[in-house]
Amino acid sequence: MTVQQEDPAGEALEVWIDQDLCTGDGICVQYAPEVFELDIDGLAYVKGADDELLQEAGAATPVPLPLLTDVVDSARECPGDCIHVRRVLDRVEVYGPDAD
């Protein structure tokens, strides 16, 4: 069972990448290599338990609280605007291109 991490407001968050928009720049890997990794196809993916790449479309992984700032910075700096951070409870995006 995966333990969900919470943002400072107390909400469990998860992150996913839209590979259709990924430029393969690797900024996300520089910010949070524990969460993101570039695959042989040159695109970024989130990592799950045991550091395996989650390659299914829309696959999400929990955002570890100690890495929240790095994950948010990745979403903000991503040239492809493809990193989405959302609340687990209602799947509302809180950081990324679709956040309000």
WOFENGI-V647555 format. One record per backbone hydrogen bond with DSSP energy under -1.0 kcal/mol. NH is the residue of the N-H (numbers start at 1). CO is the residue of the C=O. If there is no record, write none. Layout:
BEGIN
nh	co
NH	CO
NH	CO
END
This chain:
BEGIN
nh	co
7	11
10	7
13	5
14	86
15	61
16	84
18	82
19	17
21	18
30	26
31	27
32	28
35	32
36	32
37	45
39	43
42	39
45	37
47	35
48	52
51	48
52	49
54	46
59	56
61	15
63	13
67	64
68	65
71	67
72	68
73	69
74	70
75	71
76	72
77	73
78	74
81	78
84	16
85	95
86	14
87	92
88	12
91	87
94	85
95	85
99	96
END
